[in-house]
């Protein structure tokens, strides 16, 4: 399909409301998964969506700058993200939708929540067989009394409907079915994404770096995942914490971060995991 058939979404961010990503999305995200080759005219979305998660999130400002540098040429957007700021995601979706060249999205790991909306803004969506899309209703953090929270819930409803409209335009599935899928947070594997119309084709296996798997993390990837969890106040299951600890100690790493001693890495791991256990 052409991305021109996708709806444009108007946004009005609200002070005091902050988007977030789901616990399951963070647990499933492997920040090490990336494209095997980086080509000219490609944009990588391999981090949470939105700024200030840990100082290096994907923002609409960053994507707009990359698109200006590329000009009117065709682009490839590589995605492996647990989601994040839904409203920033909608802004990125609008930017890709309006790009004059062909947009090809490649889902390398996961495209969850806001990242799944971004993934729809393409003329062609390709997904790895082992990858997942995740769709759900907008997640936010807010505070206030019951009246304020009811008001926030009412304000969110049009954004949930906008996401459903985007998925419906891409897939052709009934809006009611998609709304139910969002209500229960639905994970869609690679083959199912193609079957249901969320993606057009499966990626060739050699397009994803096969030296990394969802079962292992480098020290750099483990540090990034811990940074995100700590910055956002997310806890992680004990099994996940132990896996990150092992990676930080170098048990599954190919190379330690430059300038970091093994003792410093182990101390960081111990302190970080203690903090996560208290959340």
Phi, psi and omega per residue, in radians:
X1 nan 2.877 3.020
X2 -1.676 2.479 -3.133
X3 -1.159 -0.266 3.111
X4 -1.123 -0.356 3.121
X5 -1.456 -0.086 3.130
X6 -1.443 2.576 -3.127
X7 -1.286 2.507 2.962
X8 -1.445 2.485 -3.069
X9 -1.999 2.171 3.039
X10 -1.463 2.454 -3.065
X11 -2.150 2.583 2.987
X12 -2.537 1.537 3.134
X13 -1.027 2.645 -3.035
X14 -2.076 2.209 3.104
X15 -1.040 2.468 3.099
X16 1.494 0.000 3.108
X17 -2.085 2.197 -3.088
X18 -2.129 2.250 3.108
X19 -1.280 2.777 -3.133
X20 -2.576 2.966 3.040
X21 -2.000 2.850 -3.031
X22 -1.370 2.722 3.109
X23 -1.045 -0.734 -3.102
X24 -1.142 -0.639 3.126
X25 -1.119 -0.741 3.117
X26 -1.123 -0.710 -3.132
X27 -1.117 -0.651 -3.083
X28 -1.416 -0.296 -3.029
X29 -1.322 2.208 3.005
X30 -1.923 1.829 -3.077
X31 -1.156 -0.183 3.128
X32 -1.388 -0.351 -3.084
X33 -1.196 2.213 -3.072
X34 -2.638 3.004 3.081
X35 -1.197 2.507 -3.139
X36 -1.202 -0.498 3.132
X37 -2.374 2.371 3.077
X38 -1.808 2.094 -3.082
X39 -1.901 2.838 3.013
X40 -1.080 2.547 -3.136
X41 1.375 0.310 3.100
X42 -1.967 2.581 3.100
X43 -2.169 2.301 -3.130
X44 -1.834 2.228 3.018
X45 -2.040 1.470 -2.984
X46 -2.090 0.560 -3.091
X47 -2.585 3.003 2.991
X48 -1.049 2.730 -3.138
X49 -1.555 2.247 3.125
X50 1.860 2.685 -3.081
X51 -1.510 2.836 3.020
X52 1.265 0.253 2.989
X53 -1.155 -0.864 3.047
X54 -2.649 0.432 3.054
X55 1.629 0.058 -3.068
X56 -2.611 0.626 -3.136
X57 -1.315 2.976 -3.141
X58 -1.614 2.110 -3.103
X59 -2.053 2.801 3.072
X60 -1.097 -0.592 3.116
X61 -1.086 -0.759 3.127
X62 -1.137 -0.757 -3.129
X63 -1.177 -0.684 3.109
X64 -1.069 -0.693 3.108
X65 -1.127 -0.724 3.118
X66 -1.123 -0.692 3.139
X67 -1.184 -0.646 3.086
X68 -1.095 -0.693 -3.133
X69 -1.188 -0.625 -3.132
X70 -1.307 -0.536 -3.118
X71 1.365 -2.423 -3.079
X72 -1.637 0.133 -3.092
X73 -1.238 2.845 3.039
X74 -1.161 2.625 -3.117
X75 -2.325 2.721 2.998
X76 -2.069 2.261 3.137
X77 -1.958 1.961 3.116
X78 -1.612 2.208 -3.044
X79 -2.123 2.298 2.915
X80 -2.649 1.550 -2.979
X81 -2.520 2.458 3.081
X82 -1.410 0.050 -3.097
X83 1.696 -2.678 -3.121
X84 2.568 -2.155 -3.069
X85 -1.279 1.884 -3.068
X86 -1.079 -0.665 -3.073
X87 -1.277 -0.623 3.005
X88 -1.131 -0.653 3.088
X89 -1.085 -0.725 3.098
X90 -1.117 -0.661 3.109
X91 -1.111 -0.720 3.108
X92 -1.171 -0.722 3.061
X93 -0.954 -0.822 3.140
X94 -1.093 -0.700 3.132
X95 -1.087 -0.791 3.141
X96 -1.185 -0.694 3.140
X97 -1.056 -0.597 -3.077
X98 -1.572 -0.080 -3.137
X99 -1.113 2.366 -3.029
X100 -1.309 -0.476 3.108
X101 -1.483 3.043 3.099
X102 -1.210 2.401 3.099
X103 -1.981 2.123 3.039
X104 -1.983 2.143 3.094
X105 -1.754 2.349 3.069
X106 -2.120 1.995 3.116
X107 -1.543 1.914 -3.012
X108 -1.589 -0.636 -3.106
X109 -2.202 -1.577 3.007
X110 -2.221 2.634 2.965
X111 -2.237 1.596 -3.010
X112 -1.838 2.547 2.989
X113 0.980 -2.106 -3.117
X114 -1.009 -0.583 3.137
X115 -1.182 -0.517 3.104
X116 -1.204 -0.580 3.072
X117 -1.172 -0.779 3.096
X118 -1.010 -0.709 -3.088
X119 -1.087 -0.435 -3.124
X120 -1.283 -0.352 -3.020
X121 -1.440 1.091 -3.053
X122 -2.540 2.716 2.973
X123 -1.337 -0.505 3.107
X124 -2.510 2.293 3.089
X125 -1.981 2.171 3.062
X126 -2.036 2.513 -3.076
X127 -2.421 2.435 3.074
X128 -1.201 2.581 -3.098
X129 -1.019 -0.625 -3.109
X130 -1.558 0.058 -3.120
X131 -1.519 2.966 3.141
X132 -2.427 2.502 2.812
X133 -1.745 2.536 3.030
X134 -2.284 2.233 3.110
X135 -2.099 2.451 3.079
X136 -2.786 3.050 3.081
X137 -1.236 2.779 -3.097
X138 -1.040 2.249 3.089
X139 -1.758 2.291 3.083
X140 -2.436 2.785 2.956
X141 -1.930 2.280 3.132
X142 -2.592 2.951 3.088
X143 -2.531 2.753 -3.113
X144 2.545 -3.136 3.120
X145 -1.406 -3.110 -3.038
X146 -1.085 -0.548 3.137
X147 -1.202 -0.751 3.127
X148 -1.121 -0.716 -3.105
X149 -1.226 -0.626 3.038
X150 -1.101 -0.684 3.127
X151 -1.111 -0.718 3.104
X152 -1.106 -0.742 3.134
X153 -1.054 -0.751 3.117
X154 -1.149 -0.656 3.133
X155 -1.165 -0.567 -3.113
X156 -1.279 -0.506 -2.994
X157 -0.946 -0.766 3.119
X158 -1.077 -0.531 3.114
X159 -1.236 -0.677 3.047
X160 -1.077 -0.723 3.118
X161 -1.137 -0.634 3.124
X162 -1.119 -0.735 3.111
X163 -1.096 -0.747 3.108
X164 -1.063 -0.729 3.118
X165 -1.062 -0.691 3.127
X166 -1.142 -0.834 3.133
X167 -1.100 -0.660 -3.135
X168 -1.160 -0.724 3.126
X169 -1.098 -0.651 -3.133
X170 -1.289 -0.790 -2.956
X171 -1.664 -0.511 -3.004
X172 1.416 0.052 3.110
X173 -1.286 2.656 3.119
X174 -1.077 2.475 -3.130
X175 -1.043 -0.653 -3.128
X176 -1.103 -0.699 3.119
X177 -1.142 -0.742 -3.139
X178 -1.176 -0.661 3.103
X179 -1.092 -0.672 3.090
X180 -1.150 -0.704 3.100
X181 -1.082 -0.692 3.104
X182 -1.197 -0.656 3.138
X183 -1.018 -0.630 -3.041
X184 -1.809 0.183 -3.082
X185 0.916 1.727 -3.008
X186 -1.915 2.251 3.049
X187 -1.747 2.289 -3.026
X188 -2.173 1.998 -3.137
X189 -1.246 2.989 -3.031
X190 -0.980 -0.936 -3.112
X191 -1.106 -0.710 3.137
X192 -1.165 -0.605 3.116
X193 -1.100 -0.684 3.086
X194 -1.203 -0.767 -3.122
X195 -1.070 -0.682 -3.085
X196 -1.528 -0.119 3.076
X197 1.653 0.046 3.061
X198 -1.223 -0.466 3.120
X199 -2.324 2.781 -3.100
X200 -1.703 -0.470 -3.074
X201 -2.796 2.787 3.038
X202 -1.484 2.482 3.076
X203 -1.240 2.559 2.978
X204 -1.131 2.495 -3.046
X205 -1.071 -0.481 -3.095
X206 -1.417 0.025 3.109
X207 -1.511 -0.214 3.080
X208 -1.912 2.405 -3.135
X209 -1.055 1.847 -3.027
X210 -1.369 -0.110 3.113
X211 -1.343 -0.168 3.131
X212 -2.083 2.457 3.135
X213 -2.298 2.905 3.126
X214 -1.185 -0.169 -3.118
X215 -1.587 -0.176 -3.077
X216 -2.377 2.720 3.111
X217 -2.365 2.520 2.939
X218 -1.342 2.957 3.100
X219 -1.088 -0.697 3.137
X220 -1.097 -0.778 3.123
X221 -1.121 -0.707 3.128
X222 -1.134 -0.733 3.099
X223 -1.073 -0.738 3.140
X224 -1.093 -0.756 -3.117
X225 -1.154 -0.707 3.081
X226 -1.135 -0.714 3.104
X227 -0.999 -0.788 -3.128
X228 -1.115 -0.813 -3.118
X229 -1.064 -0.763 -3.118
X230 -1.205 -0.738 -3.107
X231 -1.123 -0.566 -3.066
X232 -1.741 -0.023 3.113
X233 1.250 0.491 3.134
X234 -1.601 2.401 2.967
X235 -1.496 2.861 3.066
X236 -2.279 2.578 3.085
X237 -1.000 2.672 -3.100
X238 -0.986 -0.737 -3.130
X239 -1.069 -0.664 3.112
X240 -1.191 -0.721 3.119
X241 -1.077 -0.725 3.140
X242 -1.131 -0.667 3.136
X243 -1.138 -0.716 3.108
X244 -1.160 -0.691 3.129
X245 -1.074 -0.767 3.127
X246 -1.082 -0.719 3.138
X247 -1.153 -0.702 -3.135
X248 -1.170 -0.518 3.097
X249 -1.364 -0.170 3.083
X250 1.764 0.112 -3.084
X251 -1.166 -0.542 -3.132
X252 -2.150 0.317 -3.052
X253 -1.655 2.574 3.016
X254 -1.552 -0.512 -3.124
X255 -2.763 2.436 3.106
X256 -1.352 2.667 3.076
X257 -1.013 2.473 -3.078
X258 -1.007 2.303 3.050
X259 1.356 0.185 -3.095
X260 -1.934 2.118 3.119
X261 -1.328 2.725 -3.141
X262 -1.112 -0.607 3.129
X263 -1.154 -0.720 3.123
X264 -1.133 -0.730 3.116
X265 -1.079 -0.776 -3.115
X266 -1.147 -0.668 3.101
X267 -1.129 -0.778 3.096
X268 -1.025 -0.776 -3.124
X269 -1.059 -0.820 -3.104
X270 -1.087 -0.780 -3.137
X271 -1.156 -0.752 -3.118
X272 -1.124 -0.772 -3.117
X273 -1.207 -0.579 3.048
X274 -1.092 -0.740 3.103
X275 -1.101 -0.772 -3.140
X276 -1.090 -0.647 -3.134
X277 -1.167 -0.396 -3.120
X278 -1.540 -0.175 -3.089
X279 -1.275 nan nan
